C-alpha cells in the first residue's frame, strides 16, 4: 500500500534549528510521497523532486493553534497515497508496514525524544508525550494543537519515531519553546508555563530536571537510528549529561 508523510514549515525554520534538509532527504527516500505546506515563500533545500508535493499558503496567526492546524491540514490534502503520516520537520521514522493495519483506525507514533545529542533520550511524565496518533488512511481531522489526528485509535500498536526537537542550538530551542508556550497560554493551556523562566536567553541543557521534573535520561542504541541521523551526528551534539 502506498504511504506518505506530511508537514508544514515556516520561513524561520533555519533560525529555529529544524533539520529540514535531512528530513526531506530521508523521507523522500523511504516514502512514496512527501507533502509540505510552506507559510509564504520558503527556501526548500530540495526542490523539484518527483515525490515532493508542495504548496505555499498565507501564514495564519502565530498566536493560536491555527498556526499548526492550517498547514498540517492542507498538507494532508496534497497527498494521494492510501496511508498518511502526520509529522513535524524534526521527526524521523522508517517506512511502517501497513499491510496488517485496520483502515478505520489511526495508529500511534512512539516518540524517542533525543536530549542534548543523539546519545540520550529523555522520558518524563509531563511535557514529553510518549505516543501521538498520526498514522491513518484517507482523510482525518487534525485536532488539539496539531499533535494528533481524530480518533478512533488502535492503542495496541505503535511505530518508532526519532525526535530531534531537544538537540538543537540552545538559543534556537529557547526561542522555539518560548513562542510555543506563550501560544499555549493564550489558548488556556498552562501546563508548561513553569518552563518559561528557564528560557530567557539561552537554555541550559543541564537544567533538564527543572524543565521536566522527574525526568529520566536513557542511553540510545545508535545502531537503531535512521542512517541520515548517524551520518550527521555532530550536527545534533550540544550537550551530554
PyMOL commands that set and color helices and strands:
alter all, ss='L'
color gray80, all
select helices_A, chain A and resi 20-30+66-78+170-186+193-199+205-211+222-224+227-231+233-236
alter helices_A, ss='H'
color red, helices_A
select strands_A, chain A and resi 3-10+33-39+52-57+83-86+91-92+106-115+120-123+131-137+142-143+148-149+153-166+216-219
alter strands_A, ss='S'
color yellow, strands_A
deselect
rebuild
show_as cartoon
